[in-house]
């Protein structure tokens, strides 16, 4: 593992970026430049290496999209402040990616595969379920989305009332539910079907129909609409 004191001054991340450009930095160097400082017992380059190696199955930088504060605090010397800094980097990356993906939508969310692709990378590696609602305009273009629950998708934790209020505030015309299955198998459970039916009925009553419910697996998805359940 490289240590900052072992790197020539001109080869340290900031100096290297000034001399050769930001693209010259490898992943560890780029993360070190963003973090700026290490933590107790770890200089910034050592910390960057530990962060990138935290979840090997997520291939380094991909971990920044999915690791939680608790994950980072497993690293010796990392406290809440540094863990918060790391999850903020991940959240910024997600938002940039989603904005870029939204710009490239050509047929909006009329096709379930487009909606699934939009949410796939953000959701498929998560270790717990997240339920999102996508609020759409008359052309099924995304207005905004909202995280409804984290944990098992269950009617006891999903507030249908709050969802309907959020849809009205967004001036949505239609909505889509999206959630992930950490198992990788996107087939819906009985709870998934129950929650879908409850939200479908409430959405019908306020005049903002539920267009689809998409379950994200590992590079696979299940669309209630495509399977004739909506």
C-alpha positions as CSV (number, residue, x, y, z in Angstrom):
1,X,0.0,0.0,0.0
2,X,1.5,3.3,-1.0
3,X,2.1,5.9,1.7
4,X,2.2,9.6,1.1
5,X,5.7,10.0,2.6
6,X,7.0,7.4,0.1
7,X,5.8,9.4,-2.9
8,X,8.0,12.0,-4.5
9,X,6.5,15.5,-4.0
10,X,6.0,16.0,-7.8
11,X,4.2,12.6,-8.0
12,X,1.7,13.4,-5.2
13,X,-1.9,13.8,-6.4
14,X,-2.2,17.5,-6.4
15,X,1.1,18.2,-8.0
16,X,0.7,15.4,-10.5
17,X,-2.8,16.8,-11.5
18,X,-1.3,20.3,-12.0
19,X,1.6,19.0,-14.1
20,X,-0.2,16.3,-16.2
21,X,-3.9,17.1,-15.8
22,X,-6.6,15.5,-13.7
23,X,-7.1,12.5,-16.0
24,X,-3.5,11.4,-15.2
25,X,-4.6,10.4,-11.7
26,X,-5.5,6.8,-11.0
27,X,-8.6,6.0,-8.8
28,X,-6.6,6.0,-5.6
29,X,-4.9,9.3,-6.4
30,X,-8.2,10.9,-7.4
31,X,-9.9,9.9,-4.3
32,X,-7.0,11.1,-2.2
33,X,-7.2,14.5,-3.9
34,X,-10.9,14.7,-3.0
35,X,-10.5,13.6,0.6
36,X,-7.5,15.9,1.1
37,X,-6.6,14.4,4.5
38,X,-6.4,11.0,6.2
39,X,-7.6,9.9,9.6
40,X,-6.2,8.6,12.8
41,X,-3.4,6.2,11.9
42,X,-3.9,6.5,8.1
43,X,-2.5,9.1,5.7
44,X,-4.8,10.1,2.8
45,X,-3.3,7.7,0.3
46,X,-3.6,4.8,2.7
47,X,-7.2,5.7,3.5
48,X,-8.0,5.9,-0.2
49,X,-6.7,2.4,-0.8
50,X,-8.7,1.1,2.1
51,X,-11.9,2.7,0.8
52,X,-11.4,1.3,-2.7
53,X,-10.7,-2.2,-1.2
54,X,-13.6,-2.1,1.3
55,X,-15.9,-4.2,-0.9
56,X,-13.8,-6.0,-3.5
57,X,-17.0,-7.4,-5.3
58,X,-17.9,-3.8,-6.1
59,X,-14.8,-3.1,-8.1
60,X,-13.3,-0.2,-6.3
61,X,-15.0,3.0,-7.3
62,X,-18.4,1.3,-7.6
63,X,-18.4,1.0,-3.8
64,X,-18.7,4.8,-3.5
65,X,-22.2,4.5,-5.0
66,X,-23.4,1.9,-2.5
67,X,-21.4,2.0,0.7
68,X,-23.0,3.5,3.8
69,X,-21.5,5.5,6.7
70,X,-21.5,2.4,8.8
71,X,-19.5,0.6,6.1
72,X,-16.9,3.3,6.1
73,X,-16.7,3.4,9.8
74,X,-15.5,-0.2,9.8
75,X,-12.2,1.2,8.6
76,X,-9.9,1.8,11.6
77,X,-9.7,5.5,12.4
78,X,-12.7,6.6,10.3
79,X,-15.2,8.5,12.3
80,X,-18.6,10.1,11.4
81,X,-17.1,13.2,9.7
82,X,-14.9,11.3,7.3
83,X,-17.6,8.7,6.6
84,X,-20.1,11.5,5.8
85,X,-17.6,13.0,3.4
86,X,-17.3,9.6,1.6
87,X,-21.0,9.0,1.3
88,X,-21.4,12.6,0.0
89,X,-18.9,11.9,-2.8
90,X,-21.0,8.8,-3.7
91,X,-24.3,10.8,-3.6
92,X,-22.8,13.5,-5.9
93,X,-21.7,10.8,-8.3
94,X,-25.2,9.3,-8.4
95,X,-26.8,12.6,-9.0
96,X,-24.5,13.5,-11.8
97,X,-25.1,10.1,-13.4
98,X,-28.8,10.4,-13.1
99,X,-28.9,13.9,-14.6
100,X,-26.9,12.7,-17.5
101,X,-29.1,9.6,-17.9
102,X,-32.2,11.8,-17.8
103,X,-30.8,14.1,-20.6
104,X,-30.4,11.0,-22.8
105,X,-33.9,9.7,-22.4
106,X,-35.5,9.7,-25.9
107,X,-38.8,7.9,-25.2
108,X,-39.2,8.9,-21.6
109,X,-40.5,6.1,-19.3
110,X,-43.1,4.7,-21.8
111,X,-40.9,1.6,-22.2
112,X,-40.3,-0.2,-18.9
113,X,-36.8,-1.2,-20.0
114,X,-35.8,2.5,-20.1
115,X,-37.0,3.1,-16.6
116,X,-35.2,-0.1,-15.4
117,X,-32.0,1.0,-17.0
118,X,-32.2,4.4,-15.5
119,X,-32.4,3.0,-11.9
120,X,-30.3,-0.2,-12.4
121,X,-26.8,0.9,-11.4
122,X,-28.0,2.9,-8.4
123,X,-30.1,0.0,-7.0
124,X,-28.8,-3.4,-8.1
125,X,-25.9,-3.6,-5.7
126,X,-27.7,-2.4,-2.6
127,X,-27.8,-4.8,0.4
128,X,-31.3,-3.7,1.5
129,X,-34.5,-2.9,-0.4
130,X,-35.3,0.7,-1.4
131,X,-38.7,1.7,-2.7
132,X,-38.8,4.8,-5.0
133,X,-41.6,6.6,-6.8
134,X,-41.0,8.3,-10.1
135,X,-43.4,11.2,-10.9
136,X,-44.1,11.7,-14.6
137,X,-45.6,14.4,-16.8
138,X,-48.1,13.9,-19.7
139,X,-45.4,12.5,-22.0
140,X,-44.2,10.1,-19.3
141,X,-41.0,12.2,-18.8
142,X,-39.5,12.2,-15.3
143,X,-40.3,15.2,-13.2
144,X,-38.6,14.0,-10.0
145,X,-38.5,10.9,-7.8
146,X,-38.8,10.2,-4.1
147,X,-37.4,7.5,-1.8
148,X,-40.4,6.0,0.0
149,X,-38.9,3.4,2.3
150,X,-35.6,1.6,3.0
151,X,-35.8,-2.0,4.2
152,X,-38.4,-4.6,3.2
153,X,-41.2,-3.3,1.0
154,X,-44.1,-3.7,3.3
155,X,-47.4,-1.8,3.6
156,X,-46.7,-1.2,7.3
157,X,-43.7,1.1,6.4
158,X,-44.9,2.7,3.1
159,X,-47.1,5.7,3.7
160,X,-49.6,5.8,0.9
161,X,-50.9,9.1,2.1
162,X,-47.5,10.8,2.0
163,X,-46.9,9.3,-1.5
164,X,-50.1,10.8,-2.8
165,X,-49.3,14.2,-1.3
166,X,-45.9,14.1,-2.9
167,X,-47.4,13.2,-6.3
168,X,-49.8,16.1,-6.1
169,X,-47.1,18.5,-5.1
170,X,-44.9,17.4,-8.0
171,X,-47.9,18.0,-10.3
172,X,-47.5,14.4,-11.6
173,X,-49.8,13.0,-14.2
174,X,-48.7,9.4,-13.7
175,X,-46.3,7.6,-11.4
176,X,-44.1,4.5,-11.4
177,X,-42.9,2.5,-8.4
178,X,-39.3,1.1,-8.5
179,X,-37.6,-1.0,-5.9
180,X,-34.7,-3.5,-5.8
181,X,-34.2,-7.1,-4.6
182,X,-30.8,-7.6,-3.0
183,X,-31.1,-11.3,-3.8
184,X,-30.7,-10.4,-7.5
185,X,-34.0,-12.2,-8.4
186,X,-36.5,-9.5,-9.6
187,X,-39.7,-11.6,-9.3
188,X,-42.2,-9.8,-7.0
189,X,-43.1,-11.2,-3.6
190,X,-46.6,-11.3,-2.1
191,X,-45.8,-8.1,-0.1
192,X,-44.7,-6.4,-3.4
193,X,-48.0,-7.3,-5.0
194,X,-50.0,-6.2,-1.9
195,X,-48.2,-2.8,-1.8
196,X,-48.7,-2.3,-5.5
197,X,-52.5,-3.0,-5.3
198,X,-52.9,-0.5,-2.4
199,X,-51.0,2.2,-4.1
200,X,-52.7,1.5,-7.4
201,X,-56.1,2.0,-5.8
202,X,-55.1,5.2,-4.0
203,X,-53.5,6.6,-7.2
204,X,-56.7,5.9,-9.1
205,X,-58.8,7.8,-6.6
206,X,-56.7,11.0,-6.8
207,X,-56.4,10.8,-10.6
208,X,-52.7,10.1,-10.9
209,X,-52.6,6.5,-12.2
210,X,-49.9,4.0,-11.3
211,X,-48.2,3.3,-14.7
212,X,-45.9,0.5,-13.6
213,X,-44.0,-1.1,-10.7
214,X,-40.5,-2.2,-11.7
215,X,-38.4,-4.5,-9.5
216,X,-34.7,-4.3,-10.1
217,X,-32.5,-7.5,-9.7
218,X,-28.9,-8.1,-10.7
219,X,-28.9,-6.9,-14.3
220,X,-32.5,-8.0,-14.6
221,X,-35.9,-6.4,-14.0
222,X,-39.5,-7.3,-13.6
223,X,-42.3,-5.0,-14.9
224,X,-45.8,-5.4,-13.5
225,X,-47.0,-3.8,-16.6
226,X,-45.2,-6.1,-19.0
227,X,-46.5,-9.1,-17.1
228,X,-50.1,-7.9,-17.2
229,X,-50.4,-7.2,-13.4
230,X,-51.1,-3.5,-14.0
